[in-house]
């Protein structure tokens, strides 16, 4: 038969006793003193956390890179749509210096994509060409595979690597 714990009128467990004048220890049924976590326990926990983070961090960075690419392609698609709207109102396409101006004088777009890409538009015969290029000093600078995105007035989309190779199928995922 197990013995039930006894409580004093103050609600304290009678199995508690003062081990020394600095701390209070609780005795369990085997007579061990429970005093908290040891340094080894904390080091093992920290090591496990570091291992988990080391496996998760590269995947997280890939997700961030993909999200920034998606933001660039979405912005270029919006730019193409706004260029067509501008053309209907002004009978011409907007120049690069008219990107940030509010409509109807411009497109209402920033020439910088949140510090990751530089946005540029060029007028070409019968249309426009817009590109988003990775900022060399931005957080996307290590994305050599999708260095430049582009779209033109015909809706043609393209992408290039840092070395200039075609990477359209990889970078313009729909």
Secondary structure by P-SEA (a helix, b strand, c coil): ccccccccccccccccccccccbbbbbcccccccccccaaaaaaaaaaaaaaaaaaaaaaaaaaaaaaaaaaaaaaaaaaaaaaaaaaacccccccccccccccccccccccccccbbbbbbbccccbbbbbbccccccccccccccccccccccccccccccccccccccccc
